[in-house]
Amino acid sequence: MQSARAETCDKADIDGLGNSPPLSRVQQNLLAASERKVLDWLCAHMPKRVMPDHLTIVGFLGTIMIFLGYFASEVDSYWFLVVIAGYAINWFGDSLDGSLARYRHTERPKFGYFIDHSLDAVGNLLTMVGLGCTAFVRMDVALLAAACYLLLSVHTFLAARILGTFRLSYGLMGPTELRLMLIGLTIAMFLLDPYVPRLGGHSAFDLFATFVSAALFVIFATQTFVLARALRQSEGGLL
């Protein structure tokens, strides 16, 4: 039976985290440089009464809009426009909260990292479940995409703990490019509704989501193998 000490996180545990070096961020996606300029401008012109925590809440509210819009799209296709607005609001809040904290030198690395990525995990699930509620994507296909994205996220968090580097992009793709891709899919749903193009019994959206899931899994498997081999070699032995 585990002791209460092993089951809880007390102040000593949290204070001990302060000995860890800060994570360096790696972001090399296609729009990273342009996005950075926009975020820097927004940070410089953000009213002082707006705090990073407010932006975190705004970003999560955008995710709720995405879920509700997808869910209600069966009633009226104009709910897809709410989804698109939700993606924009989610980008604004999720991309700007940490940037504003760093701009004002008010970072809370432990709290911000924990809350931001916890809400991101919930938001990713809500987005995929919402997609699965539409007439265009089957729920099992949407949940497969959520699972593969979660695998890649787990790898990112593990690599950050081991290497001290937090990777925000793989290749030319990052969160912003992914949002734009989902916005494009949502626009296609709005324009095509109620017609759902199908190939071999599956919608074209199902096939695209399956392809994206496979790509995410391949990236996860490749990155995991490469890192595991490097770690094994650095500690002796071959993999």
C-alpha positions as CSV (number, residue, x, y, z in Angstrom):
1,M,0.0,0.0,0.0
2,Q,1.4,3.3,-1.0
3,S,1.9,6.0,1.6
4,A,0.1,9.3,1.5
5,R,3.5,10.9,0.8
6,A,3.8,9.0,-2.5
7,E,0.2,9.9,-3.5
8,T,0.3,13.6,-3.1
9,C,2.4,16.5,-4.4
10,D,3.4,18.8,-1.5
11,K,5.2,22.1,-1.4
12,A,8.6,20.4,-1.2
13,D,7.9,18.6,-4.4
14,I,6.9,21.8,-6.2
15,D,9.9,23.8,-4.7
16,G,12.2,21.1,-6.0
17,L,11.1,21.7,-9.5
18,G,12.8,25.1,-9.2
19,N,16.1,23.4,-9.5
20,S,15.3,22.3,-13.1
21,P,16.7,24.5,-15.9
22,P,14.1,26.4,-18.0
23,L,13.0,24.8,-21.2
24,S,14.3,26.1,-24.4
25,R,11.6,26.4,-27.1
26,V,12.1,25.1,-30.6
27,Q,9.6,26.4,-33.2
28,Q,10.5,26.1,-36.9
29,N,7.1,25.7,-38.5
30,L,6.3,27.5,-41.8
31,L,4.6,30.5,-40.3
32,A,6.7,30.8,-37.1
33,A,8.6,34.0,-38.1
34,S,5.5,35.8,-39.4
35,E,3.4,34.7,-36.4
36,R,6.1,35.9,-34.0
37,K,6.0,39.4,-35.5
38,V,2.2,39.5,-35.1
39,L,2.4,38.2,-31.5
40,D,5.1,40.8,-30.6
41,W,2.9,43.6,-32.0
42,L,-0.1,42.3,-30.1
43,C,1.9,42.1,-26.9
44,A,3.2,45.7,-27.3
45,H,-0.4,47.0,-27.8
46,M,-2.2,44.8,-25.3
47,P,-4.0,46.8,-22.6
48,K,-2.3,46.5,-19.2
49,R,-5.5,45.3,-17.5
50,V,-5.4,42.2,-19.8
51,M,-3.4,39.5,-18.1
52,P,-2.0,36.2,-19.4
53,D,-4.5,34.2,-17.4
54,H,-7.3,36.1,-19.1
55,L,-5.9,35.0,-22.5
56,T,-5.7,31.4,-21.4
57,I,-9.4,31.5,-20.5
58,V,-10.2,33.2,-23.9
59,G,-8.3,30.4,-25.7
60,F,-10.2,27.7,-23.9
61,L,-13.5,29.5,-24.6
62,G,-12.5,29.3,-28.3
63,T,-12.2,25.6,-28.0
64,I,-15.7,25.3,-26.4
65,M,-17.0,27.3,-29.4
66,I,-15.4,24.8,-31.7
67,F,-17.0,21.9,-30.0
68,L,-20.4,23.5,-29.8
69,G,-20.3,24.6,-33.4
70,Y,-19.4,21.1,-34.7
71,F,-22.0,19.6,-32.5
72,A,-24.8,21.9,-33.6
73,S,-23.8,21.8,-37.3
74,E,-26.3,18.9,-37.8
75,V,-29.0,21.4,-37.1
76,D,-27.7,24.2,-39.3
77,S,-24.6,24.4,-41.4
78,Y,-24.1,28.1,-40.4
79,W,-22.8,26.7,-37.0
80,F,-19.6,25.9,-39.0
81,L,-19.0,29.7,-39.0
82,V,-19.0,29.6,-35.2
83,V,-16.3,26.8,-35.4
84,I,-14.1,29.0,-37.6
85,A,-14.5,31.9,-35.2
86,G,-13.6,29.5,-32.4
87,Y,-10.3,28.5,-34.1
88,A,-9.4,32.2,-34.4
89,I,-10.2,33.0,-30.8
90,N,-8.4,29.8,-29.7
91,W,-5.3,30.9,-31.6
92,F,-5.5,34.4,-30.1
93,G,-5.7,33.2,-26.5
94,D,-3.5,30.1,-26.7
95,S,-0.7,31.8,-28.7
96,L,-0.7,35.1,-26.8
97,D,-0.9,34.1,-23.2
98,G,2.7,32.8,-22.9
99,S,4.0,35.4,-25.2
100,L,2.5,38.2,-23.1
101,A,3.9,36.8,-19.9
102,R,7.4,36.6,-21.5
103,Y,7.0,40.1,-22.9
104,R,6.1,41.6,-19.5
105,H,8.6,39.3,-17.7
106,T,5.8,37.9,-15.5
107,E,6.4,34.2,-16.4
108,R,5.2,31.5,-14.0
109,P,7.0,28.6,-15.7
110,K,5.5,25.8,-13.5
111,F,1.9,27.0,-13.4
112,G,1.8,28.3,-17.0
113,Y,3.3,25.1,-18.4
114,F,1.0,22.9,-16.3
115,I,-2.3,24.7,-16.9
116,D,-1.6,25.6,-20.6
117,H,-0.9,22.1,-21.7
118,S,-3.6,20.5,-19.5
119,L,-6.2,22.8,-21.1
120,D,-4.7,22.0,-24.5
121,A,-5.2,18.3,-23.9
122,V,-8.8,18.8,-23.0
123,G,-9.3,21.2,-26.0
124,N,-7.8,18.7,-28.4
125,L,-10.2,16.0,-27.2
126,L,-13.2,18.4,-27.5
127,T,-12.2,19.4,-31.0
128,M,-11.9,15.8,-32.2
129,V,-15.1,14.7,-30.5
130,G,-16.8,17.7,-32.1
131,L,-15.6,16.7,-35.5
132,G,-16.9,13.2,-34.8
133,C,-20.3,14.6,-34.2
134,T,-20.6,16.1,-37.7
135,A,-21.9,14.2,-40.7
136,F,-18.5,14.4,-42.4
137,V,-16.2,12.5,-40.0
138,R,-17.0,9.2,-38.2
139,M,-16.4,9.3,-34.4
140,D,-14.0,6.4,-34.5
141,V,-11.9,8.2,-37.1
142,A,-11.9,11.4,-35.1
143,L,-10.9,9.6,-31.9
144,L,-8.1,7.9,-33.8
145,A,-6.7,11.3,-34.8
146,A,-7.0,12.4,-31.2
147,A,-5.1,9.4,-30.0
148,C,-2.3,9.8,-32.5
149,Y,-2.0,13.5,-31.6
150,L,-1.9,12.6,-27.9
151,L,1.0,10.1,-28.6
152,L,3.0,12.8,-30.3
153,S,2.2,15.2,-27.4
154,V,3.4,12.6,-24.9
155,H,6.7,12.3,-26.8
156,T,7.1,16.0,-26.8
157,F,6.6,16.2,-23.0
158,L,9.0,13.3,-22.4
159,A,11.6,14.8,-24.7
160,A,11.3,18.2,-22.9
161,R,11.9,16.5,-19.6
162,I,15.0,14.6,-20.9
163,L,16.5,17.1,-23.2
164,G,15.3,20.4,-21.7
165,T,14.0,21.4,-25.2
166,F,10.3,21.9,-25.8
167,R,9.5,21.3,-29.4
168,L,6.5,23.2,-30.8
169,S,6.8,22.0,-34.4
170,Y,7.8,19.0,-36.5
171,G,9.0,19.8,-39.9
172,L,7.0,22.7,-41.3
173,M,3.9,21.9,-39.2
174,G,3.0,23.5,-35.9
175,P,-0.2,24.3,-34.0
176,T,-1.0,27.3,-36.2
177,E,-0.6,25.3,-39.4
178,L,-2.8,22.6,-37.9
179,R,-5.5,25.2,-37.0
180,L,-5.4,26.5,-40.6
181,M,-5.8,23.0,-42.0
182,L,-8.8,22.4,-39.7
183,I,-10.3,25.8,-40.7
184,G,-9.9,24.7,-44.4
185,L,-11.7,21.4,-43.6
186,T,-14.5,23.3,-41.8
187,I,-14.9,25.7,-44.8
188,A,-15.2,22.7,-47.1
189,M,-17.9,21.2,-44.8
190,F,-19.8,24.4,-44.8
191,L,-19.7,24.7,-48.6
192,L,-20.5,21.0,-49.2
193,D,-23.3,20.6,-46.6
194,P,-25.5,18.6,-46.8
195,Y,-23.6,16.7,-49.6
196,V,-20.9,14.4,-48.1
197,P,-18.5,13.2,-50.8
198,R,-17.8,9.5,-50.3
199,L,-15.1,7.2,-51.6
200,G,-15.5,3.4,-51.0
201,G,-18.1,3.9,-48.3
202,H,-16.1,6.4,-46.4
203,S,-16.3,10.2,-46.7
204,A,-13.3,12.0,-48.2
205,F,-13.0,13.7,-44.8
206,D,-12.6,10.3,-43.1
207,L,-9.8,9.3,-45.5
208,F,-8.0,12.6,-45.0
209,A,-8.3,12.3,-41.2
210,T,-7.0,8.8,-41.4
211,F,-4.0,10.0,-43.5
212,V,-3.2,12.7,-40.9
213,S,-3.5,10.2,-38.1
214,A,-1.0,7.9,-39.9
215,A,1.4,10.8,-40.4
216,L,1.2,11.7,-36.8
217,F,1.9,8.2,-35.7
218,V,4.9,7.9,-38.1
219,I,6.3,11.1,-36.7
220,F,5.8,9.8,-33.1
221,A,7.4,6.4,-33.9
222,T,10.3,7.9,-35.8
223,Q,11.1,10.5,-33.2
224,T,10.8,8.0,-30.4
225,F,13.1,5.6,-32.1
226,V,15.7,8.3,-32.8
227,L,15.7,9.7,-29.3
228,A,15.7,6.2,-27.7
229,R,18.7,5.2,-29.8
230,A,20.6,8.4,-29.0
231,L,19.9,7.9,-25.3
232,R,20.9,4.3,-25.3
233,Q,24.1,5.0,-27.0
234,S,25.0,7.9,-24.7
235,E,24.5,5.6,-21.7
236,G,26.3,2.6,-23.2
237,G,25.1,-0.1,-25.6
238,L,23.4,-0.1,-29.0
239,L,19.8,0.1,-30.1
